[in-house]
Amino acid sequence: MSAPDSTSGSVEVTAASRTFVTAGEVEVVALDQVSLRIEPGEVVVLRGPSGSGKTTLLNLVAALDRPTAGMVVALEERLDELDDDAATRWRRLHTASIFQAKGLVSHLSAVENVDLALRLIAAPRSERRRRAEAMLDAVGLGHHCDHRPAEMSGGQQQRVAIARALVVRAPLLLADEPTGELDSETGAAMIELIISDVRSRGAVALIATHDDALAERADRVVSLADGRLGPIPPVESAHGQGDRS
C-alpha cells in the first residue's frame, strides 16, 4: 500500500467527488470536488441539511466507500487505493465510529458491547474488562454494565456507543450525531469527554452534527450543501429534543 507525503495522523481529502447511478440510470452527485484537511488533535464538525453529502464524506474517510474521482489520505494511507479486504483491516485497526443507529448487539450487556470493540483490535484479554468498565463509568453508566440494550433508554444506549468508540483509543474518530438523543446536560458532558480524549491523544475527529453546543466546542466547522463545501448555515440546536437519560 503506497502512502503519499502526508503528516502522520492527519486526514486529507483532495478534490473528492462521489457519484451514484440510480436504477433509472440517473447520475446523482453526492460529493462534488470536496477538499478538506484535518490535523492531528483537531476536532472538525460537519454541518448541512439532509442529503448534503455529510454521510458520504464520512464513509470516504472511514474507507467504507471510494471516491469516483479525487484522493483520500488518512494516517498516511491512500484509502481510495485499498481493496475491500485491505480497507476492512485498516478500518478495524485505525478507526472508531459512533452511528445514529448505535449498532449495539442486542443479546450482549453494555460491558460486553464495549468489550467486543476491544476484542476486534486484539486488546489483551487481561485488561479488556477493566477498560470496558472504566469507560462505561466515564460516560456515567458504571451501574449499567450488566444491562442489555433493551433494558436501557435510547440516551443510555447512545452513551454505550460512545464508550465503545472511545475505549479502543483509535487515531481516527468518526461520528454521526453522537449527542442526538441526549439532553443538554448529558450531551455537554459527552462533548467534553469526546473532545478532551481526541485532543489529549492527538487523534483526528470528524463529526456530523446539528448540535450547536458541539459545533461551538469544535476546532473548526465546515458546511456541506449539495455535495459542496460552502458557508456555514444557521442550524437549530438538537439539544432538548432527544431522550433525556
Residue pairs with C-beta under 8 A, 6 or more apart in sequence:
1 77
1 78
1 81
1 82
1 86
2 78
2 81
3 73
3 76
3 77
3 78
4 71
4 73
4 76
4 78
6 12
6 73
6 76
7 39
7 40
8 40
8 75
8 76
9 39
9 40
9 75
9 171
9 202
9 203
9 204
10 37
10 38
10 39
10 40
10 73
10 74
10 75
10 204
11 36
11 37
11 38
11 61
11 73
11 74
11 75
11 172
11 204
11 206
12 36
12 37
12 38
12 71
12 72
12 73
12 74
13 34
13 35
13 36
13 37
13 57
13 60
13 61
13 70
13 71
13 72
13 73
14 35
14 70
14 71
14 72
14 73
15 33
15 34
15 35
15 69
15 70
15 71
16 31
16 33
16 34
16 35
16 57
16 60
16 67
16 69
16 70
16 71
16 72
17 29
17 31
17 32
17 33
17 34
17 67
17 68
17 69
17 70
17 227
18 29
18 30
18 31
18 53
18 56
18 60
18 65
18 67
18 68
18 227
19 27
19 28
19 29
19 30
19 68
20 27
20 28
20 30
21 27
21 28
22 28
29 227
30 53
30 56
30 227
31 53
31 56
31 57
31 60
31 67
31 227
31 228
32 53
32 226
32 227
32 228
33 70
33 228
34 53
34 57
34 70
34 224
34 227
34 228
34 229
35 229
36 44
36 57
36 222
36 229
38 44
38 204
38 205
38 206
39 204
40 202
40 203
40 204
41 198
41 199
41 201
41 202
41 203
41 204
42 204
42 205
42 219
42 220
43 194
43 195
43 198
43 199
43 205
43 207
43 217
43 218
43 219
43 220
44 205
44 206
44 207
44 218
44 219
44 220
44 221
44 222
45 207
45 208
45 209
45 214
45 215
45 218
45 220
45 221
45 222
46 54
46 57
46 58
46 206
46 207
46 208
46 209
46 222
46 223
46 224
47 54
47 208
47 209
47 210
47 215
47 221
47 222
47 223
47 224
47 232
47 233
47 235
48 54
48 223
48 224
48 225
48 233
49 225
49 233
52 223
52 224
52 225
52 226
52 227
53 224
53 226
53 227
53 228
54 176
54 208
54 224
55 176
55 208
56 65
56 227
57 206
57 224
58 174
58 176
58 206
58 208
59 65
60 66
60 67
60 72
60 79
60 80
61 72
61 74
61 79
61 172
61 174
61 206
62 91
62 95
62 97
62 172
62 174
63 72
63 74
63 79
63 82
63 87
63 90
63 91
63 95
64 87
64 91
66 72
66 79
66 80
67 80
70 80
71 78
71 80
72 78
72 79
72 80
73 79
74 94
74 172
74 204
75 94
75 171
75 172
77 90
77 94
79 87
79 90
82 90
92 120
92 121
93 121
94 170
94 171
94 172
95 170
95 172
95 173
95 174
96 117
96 164
96 165
96 166
96 168
96 170
96 172
96 173
96 174
97 165
97 173
97 174
97 175
97 176
98 161
98 162
98 165
98 173
98 174
98 175
98 176
98 178
99 161
99 176
100 176
100 177
100 180
102 149
102 157
102 158
102 160
102 161
103 161
104 113
104 149
104 157
104 160
104 161
104 164
105 112
105 113
105 116
105 149
106 148
106 149
106 150
107 148
108 116
108 148
109 145
109 146
109 147
109 148
110 136
110 141
110 144
110 145
110 146
110 147
110 148
110 149
110 152
110 160
110 163
111 129
111 132
111 133
111 136
111 145
111 146
112 132
113 149
113 160
113 164
114 132
114 135
114 136
114 160
114 163
114 164
114 167
115 128
115 129
115 132
116 164
117 164
117 165
117 167
117 168
118 128
118 131
118 132
118 167
118 168
119 128
120 168
121 168
123 131
123 168
131 167
132 145
132 163
132 167
133 142
133 145
135 163
135 164
135 166
135 167
136 142
136 144
136 145
136 160
136 163
138 163
138 166
138 193
139 159
139 160
139 162
139 163
139 190
139 193
140 159
140 186
140 189
141 156
141 159
141 160
141 163
144 152
144 156
144 160
147 156
149 157
149 160
152 160
152 245
153 243
153 245
154 181
154 242
154 243
154 245
155 181
155 182
155 183
155 186
155 242
155 243
155 244
155 245
156 245
157 181
158 178
158 179
158 180
158 181
158 182
158 243
159 182
159 186
159 190
161 178
162 178
162 190
162 193
162 194
165 173
165 175
166 173
166 193
166 194
166 197
169 201
169 203
170 203
171 201
171 202
171 203
171 204
172 203
172 204
172 205
172 206
173 194
173 198
173 203
173 204
173 205
173 206
173 207
174 205
174 206
174 207
175 194
175 205
175 206
175 207
175 208
175 209
176 207
176 208
176 209
177 208
177 209
177 210
177 211
177 238
178 190
178 194
178 207
178 209
178 214
179 187
179 190
179 191
179 209
179 211
179 213
179 214
179 238
179 239
179 242
180 209
180 210
180 211
180 238
180 242
181 242
181 243
182 190
182 239
182 242
182 243
182 244
183 239
183 240
183 242
183 243
183 244
183 245
184 213
184 239
184 240
186 244
186 245
187 211
187 213
187 214
187 239
187 242
188 213
191 211
191 213
191 214
191 217
192 217
194 205
194 207
195 205
195 217
195 218
197 203
198 204
198 205
207 214
207 218
209 215
209 238
210 235
210 236
210 237
210 238
211 237
211 238
211 239
212 235
212 236
212 237
212 238
212 239
213 237
213 239
215 221
221 232
222 229
222 232
223 229
223 230
223 231
223 232
223 233
224 230
225 233
